[in-house]
Amino acid sequence: MQRNSTRLILVSALVAPVFLLSACGFYLKGQRPASKNLQSVSVRVERPYRVGDPALVMALKNRLRAQDKWVDKGAETRIQIKDIQNLSRTLSISPIDGRVSEVELEASAQFSISHNGEPLVTAQRLSVRRAYSFDNTERLASEAEQDDLIATMQTELADLILLRAETALTQAQISEK
């Protein structure tokens, strides 16, 4: 009996902070629920002569699917991705061997948002930047770290675009009243 009550106290001590944090509006990264304003959303990308969707579009669709908001056709809200750029810049070079030692990555996208055919956001660009140390002695690990960082940046960019869509819809509803 003593063991069960100890487990119950331990479990409640671990779970209670999670409920308290979500009650104040804090959510783990990627777990924030979408606004009720976003009922059905479609995502399109302009990429002539390319097969498949870029990582940003896949991240947007995955976020919307997880919240049952994504539809392919007949959506109230449409997000049109016009330009996606992934850039890499050298920040510093090692004075010992003259090789790259620090790199900055930037992921950016230009997009437009419309709701029921009315434009809400036109040709806006958002970007995310990260810097990381590049180790030439462990090249495979550094490349894997870069790939993980780019995927994380694409997901963060998708979250920023959805947040911008929610804000634009809320502002449109306020101005209608």
GROMACS elastic network, one bead per residue, 0.5 to 0.9 nm:
[ bonds ]
;  ai    aj funct       b0    kb
    1     4     6  0.53450   500
    1     5     6  0.64983   500
    1     6     6  0.87482   500
    2     5     6  0.53998   500
    2     6     6  0.62757   500
    2     7     6  0.87781   500
    3     6     6  0.51188   500
    3     7     6  0.62624   500
    3     8     6  0.86963   500
    4     7     6  0.50876   500
    4     8     6  0.61730   500
    4     9     6  0.86705   500
    5     9     6  0.61922   500
    5    10     6  0.85719   500
    6     9     6  0.51879   500
    6    10     6  0.61628   500
    6    11     6  0.86291   500
    7    10     6  0.50305   500
    7    11     6  0.60384   500
    7    12     6  0.84778   500
    8    11     6  0.52071   500
    8    12     6  0.60807   500
    8    13     6  0.84720   500
    9    12     6  0.52137   500
    9    13     6  0.60470   500
    9    14     6  0.86777   500
   10    13     6  0.50978   500
   10    14     6  0.63377   500
   10    15     6  0.87303   500
   11    14     6  0.51730   500
   11    15     6  0.60965   500
   11    16     6  0.84396   500
   12    15     6  0.50924   500
   12    16     6  0.56872   500
   12    17     6  0.88591   500
   13    16     6  0.56536   500
   13    17     6  0.73611   500
   14    17     6  0.65517   500
   14    18     6  0.76490   500
   15    18     6  0.54674   500
   15    19     6  0.67500   500
   15    20     6  0.89579   500
   16    19     6  0.53263   500
   16    20     6  0.62297   500
   16    21     6  0.86743   500
   17    21     6  0.59917   500
   17    22     6  0.85537   500
   18    21     6  0.52387   500
   18    22     6  0.62637   500
   18    23     6  0.86017   500
   18    27     6  0.88260   500
   19    22     6  0.52425   500
   19    23     6  0.61133   500
   19    24     6  0.88668   500
   20    23     6  0.50986   500
   20    24     6  0.65960   500
   20    26     6  0.87896   500
   21    24     6  0.53642   500
   21    25     6  0.66422   500
   21    26     6  0.52505   500
   21    27     6  0.72030   500
   22    25     6  0.51423   500
   22    27     6  0.57425   500
   22    28     6  0.87982   500
   23    26     6  0.72928   500
   25    32     6  0.86615   500
   26    32     6  0.80493   500
   27    30     6  0.78559   500
   27    31     6  0.58512   500
   27    32     6  0.54435   500
   27    33     6  0.86548   500
   28    31     6  0.53635   500
   28    32     6  0.70215   500
   29    32     6  0.71457   500
   29   156     6  0.88369   500
   30    33     6  0.85693   500
   30    63     6  0.78659   500
   30   155     6  0.82305   500
   30   156     6  0.82058   500
   30   159     6  0.74141   500
   33    36     6  0.88817   500
   33    67     6  0.71470   500
   34    37     6  0.81664   500
   34    38     6  0.68578   500
   34    64     6  0.82355   500
   34    67     6  0.70030   500
   34    69     6  0.84474   500
   34   162     6  0.80787   500
   34   163     6  0.82915   500
   34   166     6  0.78201   500
   35    38     6  0.56999   500
   35    39     6  0.83604   500
   35   163     6  0.86749   500
   35   166     6  0.62154   500
   36    39     6  0.64832   500
   36   166     6  0.86391   500
   37   166     6  0.66154   500
   37   169     6  0.64518   500
   37   170     6  0.69872   500
   37   173     6  0.89720   500
   38    41     6  0.68602   500
   38    69     6  0.70349   500
   38    76     6  0.82351   500
   38    77     6  0.71528   500
   38   165     6  0.80427   500
   38   166     6  0.66063   500
   38   169     6  0.77766   500
   39    68     6  0.86341   500
   39    69     6  0.58052   500
   39    70     6  0.84892   500
   39    75     6  0.82116   500
   39    76     6  0.71429   500
   39    77     6  0.77800   500
   40    64     6  0.87344   500
   40    68     6  0.81486   500
   40    70     6  0.57085   500
   40    71     6  0.60790   500
   40    74     6  0.82447   500
   40    76     6  0.55582   500
   40    77     6  0.61719   500
   40    78     6  0.85392   500
   41    64     6  0.75260   500
   41    69     6  0.58699   500
   41    71     6  0.58320   500
   41    72     6  0.79494   500
   41    73     6  0.88446   500
   41    74     6  0.86646   500
   41    75     6  0.51444   500
   41    76     6  0.62450   500
   41    78     6  0.56184   500
   41    79     6  0.72949   500
   42    61     6  0.81684   500
   42    64     6  0.89226   500
   42    69     6  0.85473   500
   42    70     6  0.58337   500
   42    71     6  0.54209   500
   42    72     6  0.55451   500
   42    73     6  0.68851   500
   42    74     6  0.80594   500
   42    75     6  0.56807   500
   42    76     6  0.80561   500
   42    77     6  0.65143   500
   42    79     6  0.62137   500
   42    80     6  0.84358   500
   43    57     6  0.70933   500
   43    60     6  0.75509   500
   43    61     6  0.71079   500
   43    70     6  0.80691   500
   43    71     6  0.84697   500
   43    72     6  0.77094   500
   43    77     6  0.88095   500
   43    78     6  0.60233   500
   43    80     6  0.59974   500
   43    81     6  0.74741   500
   44    57     6  0.77854   500
   44    78     6  0.76694   500
   44    79     6  0.63230   500
   44    81     6  0.60626   500
   44    82     6  0.85694   500
   45    53     6  0.77654   500
   45    54     6  0.85779   500
   45    57     6  0.73710   500
   45    79     6  0.84680   500
   45    80     6  0.57721   500
   45    82     6  0.60207   500
   45    83     6  0.80657   500
   45   111     6  0.89088   500
   46    80     6  0.77053   500
   46    81     6  0.64248   500
   46    82     6  0.53324   500
   46    83     6  0.73114   500
   47    50     6  0.58377   500
   47    51     6  0.84240   500
   47    53     6  0.86129   500
   47    82     6  0.79060   500
   47    83     6  0.81872   500
   48    51     6  0.86383   500
   50    53     6  0.83207   500
   53    56     6  0.80237   500
   53    57     6  0.60092   500
   53    58     6  0.63450   500
   54    57     6  0.55050   500
   54    58     6  0.63966   500
   54    59     6  0.87573   500
   54    84     6  0.84085   500
   55    58     6  0.50500   500
   55    59     6  0.60673   500
   55    60     6  0.86354   500
   55   151     6  0.72073   500
   55   154     6  0.64169   500
   55   155     6  0.81827   500
   56    59     6  0.50550   500
   56    60     6  0.62333   500
   56    61     6  0.86662   500
   56    84     6  0.81035   500
   56   109     6  0.85410   500
   56   151     6  0.84129   500
   56   153     6  0.88110   500
   56   154     6  0.50037   500
   56   155     6  0.66282   500
   56   157     6  0.72214   500
   56   158     6  0.61413   500
   57    60     6  0.50557   500
   57    61     6  0.61610   500
   57    62     6  0.85140   500
   57    81     6  0.79817   500
   57   154     6  0.86491   500
   57   158     6  0.76279   500
   58    61     6  0.51258   500
   58    62     6  0.60244   500
   58    63     6  0.85964   500
   58   155     6  0.88560   500
   58   158     6  0.89406   500
   59    62     6  0.50753   500
   59    63     6  0.61787   500
   59    64     6  0.86244   500
   59   151     6  0.87857   500
   59   154     6  0.68445   500
   59   155     6  0.54113   500
   59   156     6  0.87680   500
   59   157     6  0.87184   500
   59   158     6  0.60583   500
   59   159     6  0.85216   500
   60    63     6  0.52512   500
   60    64     6  0.62498   500
   60    65     6  0.85662   500
   60    70     6  0.89835   500
   60   154     6  0.89171   500
   60   155     6  0.74568   500
   60   157     6  0.87350   500
   60   158     6  0.51014   500
   60   159     6  0.74162   500
   60   161     6  0.83192   500
   60   162     6  0.77568   500
   61    64     6  0.50975   500
   61    65     6  0.59125   500
   61    66     6  0.84821   500
   61    69     6  0.89871   500
   61    70     6  0.64858   500
   61   158     6  0.88823   500
   62    65     6  0.50514   500
   62    66     6  0.60888   500
   62    67     6  0.87413   500
   62    70     6  0.84618   500
   63    66     6  0.52872   500
   63    67     6  0.66812   500
   63    68     6  0.88459   500
   63    69     6  0.86018   500
   63    70     6  0.84633   500
   63   155     6  0.86690   500
   63   158     6  0.80061   500
   63   159     6  0.79222   500
   63   162     6  0.89010   500
   64    67     6  0.52353   500
   64    68     6  0.60695   500
   64    71     6  0.86555   500
   64   162     6  0.88866   500
   65    69     6  0.59462   500
   65    70     6  0.52700   500
   65    71     6  0.83475   500
   66    69     6  0.77752   500
   66    70     6  0.85817   500
   67    70     6  0.78886   500
   68    71     6  0.84122   500
   70    75     6  0.80179   500
   71    74     6  0.72496   500
   71    75     6  0.60555   500
   72    75     6  0.71531   500
   74    77     6  0.89294   500
   75    78     6  0.65711   500
   75   115     6  0.85508   500
   75   116     6  0.80402   500
   76   114     6  0.82086   500
   76   115     6  0.55140   500
   76   116     6  0.50992   500
   76   117     6  0.80268   500
   77   113     6  0.71087   500
   77   114     6  0.57110   500
   77   116     6  0.63990   500
   77   117     6  0.81880   500
   77   165     6  0.85048   500
   77   169     6  0.89772   500
   78   112     6  0.81415   500
   78   113     6  0.56675   500
   78   114     6  0.52903   500
   78   115     6  0.63586   500
   78   116     6  0.82338   500
   78   117     6  0.83691   500
   79   111     6  0.69047   500
   79   112     6  0.58807   500
   79   114     6  0.67429   500
   79   115     6  0.89901   500
   79   161     6  0.86762   500
   79   162     6  0.89232   500
   79   165     6  0.81382   500
   80   110     6  0.86260   500
   80   111     6  0.54636   500
   80   112     6  0.51695   500
   80   113     6  0.63114   500
   80   114     6  0.83850   500
   81    84     6  0.75018   500
   81   109     6  0.69634   500
   81   110     6  0.60721   500
   81   112     6  0.66499   500
   81   113     6  0.88678   500
   82   109     6  0.72749   500
   82   110     6  0.54346   500
   82   111     6  0.54385   500
   82   112     6  0.76965   500
   82   123     6  0.79780   500
   83   108     6  0.80353   500
   83   109     6  0.53662   500
   83   110     6  0.50330   500
   83   111     6  0.72132   500
   83   125     6  0.87559   500
   84   107     6  0.74533   500
   84   108     6  0.57925   500
   84   110     6  0.66398   500
   85   106     6  0.78229   500
   85   107     6  0.57263   500
   85   108     6  0.52467   500
   85   109     6  0.63014   500
   85   110     6  0.89075   500
   86   105     6  0.72637   500
   86   106     6  0.57050   500
   86   108     6  0.65959   500
   86   109     6  0.89301   500
   86   150     6  0.84089   500
   87   104     6  0.82048   500
   87   105     6  0.57454   500
   87   106     6  0.50734   500
   87   107     6  0.64637   500
   87   108     6  0.85083   500
   88   103     6  0.67814   500
   88   104     6  0.57151   500
   88   106     6  0.63840   500
   88   107     6  0.89707   500
   89   102     6  0.87988   500
   89   103     6  0.57004   500
   89   104     6  0.51384   500
   89   105     6  0.65127   500
   89   106     6  0.83454   500
   90    93     6  0.75676   500
   90   100     6  0.66982   500
   90   101     6  0.80414   500
   90   102     6  0.62656   500
   90   104     6  0.63093   500
   90   105     6  0.89597   500
   91   100     6  0.80220   500
   91   101     6  0.77933   500
   91   102     6  0.52921   500
   91   103     6  0.52486   500
   91   104     6  0.63155   500
   91   131     6  0.81918   500
   92    99     6  0.87397   500
   92   100     6  0.62474   500
   92   101     6  0.57048   500
   92   102     6  0.50924   500
   92   103     6  0.71709   500
   93    96     6  0.87538   500
   93    97     6  0.83978   500
   93    98     6  0.57439   500
   93    99     6  0.54611   500
   93   101     6  0.51147   500
   93   102     6  0.68890   500
   94    97     6  0.58893   500
   94    98     6  0.50397   500
   94    99     6  0.54753   500
   94   100     6  0.61695   500
   94   101     6  0.55319   500
   94   102     6  0.85539   500
   95    98     6  0.55351   500
   95    99     6  0.80081   500
   96    99     6  0.81694   500
   97   100     6  0.89383   500
   98   101     6  0.86790   500
   99   136     6  0.75728   500
  100   103     6  0.73993   500
  100   133     6  0.87203   500
  100   134     6  0.67088   500
  100   135     6  0.80798   500
  100   136     6  0.77796   500
  101   132     6  0.86123   500
  101   133     6  0.56611   500
  101   135     6  0.63190   500
  101   136     6  0.77477   500
  102   131     6  0.69966   500
  102   132     6  0.57348   500
  102   134     6  0.52940   500
  102   135     6  0.84063   500
  103   130     6  0.84084   500
  103   131     6  0.55710   500
  103   132     6  0.55822   500
  103   133     6  0.63121   500
  103   134     6  0.66045   500
  104   129     6  0.69018   500
  104   130     6  0.56332   500
  104   132     6  0.64918   500
  104   133     6  0.88672   500
  105   128     6  0.82580   500
  105   129     6  0.56172   500
  105   130     6  0.53170   500
  105   131     6  0.61405   500
  105   132     6  0.81969   500
  105   146     6  0.84819   500
  105   149     6  0.84877   500
  105   150     6  0.76240   500
  105   153     6  0.89775   500
  106   127     6  0.67771   500
  106   128     6  0.56704   500
  106   130     6  0.65995   500
  106   131     6  0.87902   500
  106   150     6  0.84516   500
  106   153     6  0.82198   500
  107   126     6  0.85085   500
  107   127     6  0.55520   500
  107   128     6  0.53900   500
  107   129     6  0.65813   500
  107   130     6  0.89681   500
  107   150     6  0.76021   500
  107   153     6  0.66858   500
  107   154     6  0.68872   500
  107   157     6  0.76954   500
  108   125     6  0.68301   500
  108   126     6  0.55770   500
  108   128     6  0.63627   500
  108   129     6  0.86789   500
  108   154     6  0.85926   500
  108   157     6  0.75253   500
  109   124     6  0.81991   500
  109   125     6  0.54939   500
  109   126     6  0.57226   500
  109   127     6  0.65258   500
  109   157     6  0.79935   500
  110   123     6  0.58667   500
  110   124     6  0.53911   500
  110   126     6  0.66565   500
  110   127     6  0.88963   500
  111   121     6  0.78936   500
  111   122     6  0.69724   500
  111   123     6  0.53149   500
  111   124     6  0.55190   500
  111   125     6  0.64151   500
  111   126     6  0.84030   500
  111   161     6  0.82179   500
  112   119     6  0.76485   500
  112   120     6  0.76338   500
  112   121     6  0.51543   500
  112   123     6  0.52126   500
  112   124     6  0.64771   500
  113   118     6  0.86735   500
  113   119     6  0.61288   500
  113   120     6  0.55238   500
  113   122     6  0.65560   500
  113   123     6  0.86024   500
  113   164     6  0.89445   500
  113   165     6  0.66875   500
  113   168     6  0.84046   500
  114   117     6  0.57635   500
  114   118     6  0.52659   500
  114   120     6  0.51106   500
  114   121     6  0.67810   500
  114   122     6  0.83468   500
  114   165     6  0.87749   500
  115   118     6  0.52662   500
  115   119     6  0.64567   500
  115   120     6  0.67782   500
  115   169     6  0.77340   500
  116   119     6  0.84326   500
  119   122     6  0.67127   500
  120   165     6  0.82161   500
  120   168     6  0.60938   500
  120   169     6  0.73743   500
  120   172     6  0.75204   500
  121   124     6  0.67420   500
  121   164     6  0.86115   500
  121   165     6  0.79878   500
  121   168     6  0.70872   500
  126   157     6  0.73042   500
  126   160     6  0.77377   500
  126   161     6  0.76857   500
  127   157     6  0.68691   500
  128   153     6  0.63477   500
  128   154     6  0.82795   500
  128   156     6  0.76205   500
  128   157     6  0.65421   500
  129   153     6  0.76461   500
  130   149     6  0.78227   500
  130   150     6  0.88092   500
  130   153     6  0.79714   500
  132   145     6  0.87472   500
  132   146     6  0.80788   500
  132   149     6  0.88724   500
  133   142     6  0.81744   500
  134   138     6  0.85546   500
  134   139     6  0.79734   500
  134   142     6  0.58621   500
  134   143     6  0.84377   500
  134   146     6  0.87930   500
  135   138     6  0.55423   500
  135   139     6  0.62645   500
  135   141     6  0.82893   500
  135   142     6  0.61147   500
  136   139     6  0.50120   500
  136   140     6  0.88163   500
  136   142     6  0.76470   500
  137   140     6  0.89178   500
  138   141     6  0.55555   500
  138   142     6  0.62341   500
  138   143     6  0.87720   500
  139   142     6  0.50520   500
  139   143     6  0.61290   500
  139   144     6  0.85838   500
  140   143     6  0.51361   500
  140   144     6  0.61331   500
  140   145     6  0.85424   500
  141   144     6  0.50375   500
  141   145     6  0.60739   500
  141   146     6  0.85603   500
  142   145     6  0.50043   500
  142   146     6  0.61637   500
  142   147     6  0.86784   500
  143   147     6  0.62182   500
  143   148     6  0.86660   500
  144   147     6  0.50682   500
  144   148     6  0.62298   500
  144   149     6  0.85359   500
  145   148     6  0.51333   500
  145   149     6  0.60640   500
  145   150     6  0.86069   500
  146   150     6  0.61244   500
  146   151     6  0.86369   500
  147   150     6  0.51504   500
  147   151     6  0.62673   500
  147   152     6  0.86645   500
  148   151     6  0.51601   500
  148   152     6  0.62020   500
  148   153     6  0.85915   500
  149   152     6  0.50944   500
  149   153     6  0.61069   500
  149   154     6  0.86603   500
  150   154     6  0.61769   500
  150   155     6  0.86767   500
  151   154     6  0.51427   500
  151   155     6  0.63519   500
  151   156     6  0.86956   500
  152   155     6  0.51532   500
  152   156     6  0.61990   500
  152   157     6  0.85933   500
  153   156     6  0.50066   500
  153   157     6  0.60564   500
  153   158     6  0.85512   500
  154   157     6  0.50218   500
  154   158     6  0.61758   500
  154   159     6  0.86930   500
  155   158     6  0.50060   500
  155   159     6  0.63020   500
  155   160     6  0.87145   500
  156   159     6  0.50327   500
  156   160     6  0.62623   500
  156   161     6  0.87245   500
  157   160     6  0.50180   500
  157   161     6  0.62538   500
  157   162     6  0.86926   500
  158   161     6  0.51550   500
  158   162     6  0.62805   500
  158   163     6  0.85898   500
  159   162     6  0.51576   500
  159   163     6  0.60914   500
  159   164     6  0.85719   500
  160   163     6  0.50010   500
  160   164     6  0.61167   500
  160   165     6  0.86075   500
  161   165     6  0.61993   500
  161   166     6  0.86969   500
  162   166     6  0.62032   500
  162   167     6  0.85854   500
  163   166     6  0.50973   500
  163   167     6  0.61807   500
  163   168     6  0.86133   500
  164   167     6  0.50723   500
  164   168     6  0.61036   500
  164   169     6  0.86047   500
  165   168     6  0.51425   500
  165   169     6  0.61861   500
  165   170     6  0.86156   500
  166   169     6  0.52019   500
  166   170     6  0.61827   500
  166   171     6  0.86401   500
  167   170     6  0.51317   500
  167   171     6  0.61482   500
  167   172     6  0.85729   500
  168   171     6  0.51282   500
  168   172     6  0.61115   500
  168   173     6  0.86477   500
  169   172     6  0.50545   500
  169   173     6  0.62100   500
  169   174     6  0.86531   500
  170   173     6  0.51586   500
  170   174     6  0.62168   500
  170   175     6  0.86970   500
  171   174     6  0.50852   500
  171   175     6  0.61801   500
  171   176     6  0.86515   500
  172   175     6  0.52261   500
  172   176     6  0.62799   500
  172   177     6  0.89963   500
  173   176     6  0.51572   500
  173   177     6  0.66817   500
  174   177     6  0.54601   500
